[in-house]
Amino acid sequence: MKILLVEDDPQQAAYIRKGLQEAGHIVDVAADGRDGLFLATTESYDVLVLDRMLPRVDGLTVLRTLRASNVATPVVILSALGEVDDRVAGLRAGGDDYLVKPFSLIELVARLEALARRGAVSREGAPNTRLAVADLEMDLLRRSVARGGRKIDLKPKEFQLLEFLLRHSEQVVTRAMLLEAVWNYHFDPQTNVIDVHISNLRAKIDLPGLPPLIHTVRGAGYRLSADVA
């Protein structure tokens, strides 16, 4: 899943982002309500994690603005305010779930996955949690990958990398795009981290005897496609 986390506490944001990334998700972080509102209305996310008490624009105002703008992305509200009236106010503002701090990261991940699952059903009448190119398939909810029916075991970062390539299949993705989306780097670390992970992914996906799906576009980046041209 691609998740937007709006949290002003740097330590809390880093902790949540790390946990969600380790669970195989792509995470963007906004440190205040205004930036969160901008990202939520200009980018596409599967689910939002929204702190209630935010600088610049508070969480409930962000939420009401999103719903008034017909942005239906599922939202989990995080808050230290745990009284019944607080939770009711959050849900009535347009929240889909409400989690009181401190919380279990495992519970947060489970709630996000449940919301994304319900959101997919609501949007299309059937779960839209599968990505595929040719005979390569990814099940986002089961966190599984298979090619030609044969299960492929991927490490969390490999799964994130393949998910991004699948979401942008037939397109050239640059190294900068991969660094930002998969590693959350907004700069070039001058390492071969991408080359290593692409090489490992190829070794698992493009087995001998099978048509290659991961292509290097010289001077540009990579493309996931069944078309070798």
N, C-alpha and C positions, 0 to 999 in steps of 0.2 A: 504494500500500500504506500501511497504517497501522502504524508501527514504534515499538516502545518501545526507547529507548536507555538503558541503565543504566551510567553512567560517572561516576566521582567527580572526574576531572581536568577542571576547567572549560574549559580551552583545548581539550583533546582533544574534549570533548563538543560544544563550539561548532563546531569544525571538522567533525566528523562530521555533526552536525545540519544545518549549512549545505549540505554536499555532498549529503546525502540529500534535503533540500528542493529543491535545485536540480535534482535528478533527478526531482522531481515527487511525492515521497512526503510523507506527514503524519508528523511525528515528535514523540513525547512523550519528555521526558528526566527520569530520576530520578538523583539525585546519590549515593545510597547503596543498599545491598542491601535495607534494610527498606522504603524507599519503592518501590523497583523491584518487590519481591515484592507489595506492596499493589496497585500498578497492574496488574501482570501477572495477578493473580487477580480483579480487580474490573472491568477493562476488557477490550475485545476488540481483539486485535492480530493482524496477519497474520504478523509475525515479531518476534523479540526480538534485540537486540544487547546482549550481557552481558559487562561487564568481569569478569575473574576475581578480582582483588584489590580488594575494596570495603570501605569502613567499615561498621560496625554489623552487617551480615550479609555474609559473603563470597560470591563468585559461585557457587561450587560448591554451597554450602548453599542458596542461592536456587534453583538448578537442581534439586537433589534434592527440595526442598519442592514445587516446581511439578509435577514428575513424580509425586510421591506424592499430589498433589492432583488427578491426572488432567488437568492442564493440558498439552495436547499442542502448544501453539504452537511452531513451529520456532525454535531458538535458535542463534545464532552467538556463540561465545565469543571475546572479545578478550583477549589476554594477552601480557605480555613473557616469560612462561615458555614456551620453545619446544622443550624437550627432548622426546624421544619419550614418556617416562613422563608428562610434564605433559599432552601432547595426549591420551594414552590415558585419563588420569584425567578430563579434561574430557568426552570422548566417553562414557565409562562412567557419568558422573554424569547423563547425559541430553542432552548437547549434540548438535546435528545437524551442526555444523561448527566448526572451530577455526582462528582466524586469529592469527598471531603478529605483535606489534608490532615495528617499524613496518610498516605495510601500505599497499597502494595503495587509495585510496578507490574507484577504478573497480572493482577486484577485489572489494571489500566489497559494492558495489552489485550486481555480477553474482552473487555468492554468495547474497545476500539474495533476489534475484529467482528464482534457481534453487530455493531452499528454499521460497519461497512457492508456486512452481509445483508442486513435488512435494507440498506440504502440501495444496493444493487438490485434486489428483488423489487423494490418500490419503483425504481427508475425504469426497469425493462421487463418486469413481470417474471423474470427468471434470473438466477444468479449470474452475474457477469464477472466472474472472478477467474477466468481462464484466459491466458494469452497463448498464442500459437503462431508459428511460422512453419510451413511445410509439415513435417512429421514431428516437429519439436513442440512440446506442450508444457505449460506451466500452470499449476493450480495454486492460486495465491492464498487460498484459505488453508489448504492442506500443506502448504509450503513444500510442494513436490514438483519435480521436473522429470519428464520422460521424453525419450526420442524413439519413435517407432514402437512405442509400447514398453520400451526398456527403461526402467527407473534409473535416474542419474542422481547421485549424491553430491550436493554442492555445499560448500562452506557459506556462512551467512553473507560474506562480502561478494562471493561469486554469485550467489542468488540475487543480490541487489544489482550487480552489474548486468546479469542476464535479463532481469526484469526491465531495467532501463533500456537495454537493446531491443527487447521485444516490444516495449511501448513505443519505440521509435523505429520499428522495422521498416525496411526499404529506404530509410533516411541515413544520411551520413552524420554520425555523431562525432564531435571533435573531442580531443583530449581534455579541453577546458570544460566541456559539458559533462564529461564523465567525472572529472575531478570534483566539480561542484555538486553534482547530483548524487554520486555514490560515496565520495569521501568527504564531502562538505568542505572542500578546500576552495577558497576564493583566490588562490594564487597557485603558481606552478612550483611544487616543492623540489623540482629538479631531481626527481628520482625515477626509477623505472617501474614504479608500483603498478601502473596501468599495463605495461608490457607483460609483467609477470602474471597478473591476474587474467589478462586476455589469453596468454599462453596456456595457463592452467585450465581456463574455460574451454578452449579449443580441444585440449587433450581429452576432455570429458564429453564434449558435444559432437565434435567432428571426428568421429572414430574412423579408422581405416575402412575403406569400402563404401562409406556413406558420402553423399554430396556435401561439400563444405557449406556451412551457413554463415560463419563469421568471416567477413572479408576485410582486409586492410585496404583502405583507400589512401594511396600514397600521398603524403603531404597534407592530408586532411584529417583522417581519423579511421573510423570503423563503420561497417554497415552489416546489419543482420538481414540476410535475404536468401531465398532459395535460388535467386537469379545470380549467376556468377558474373554476368556482364557488368 
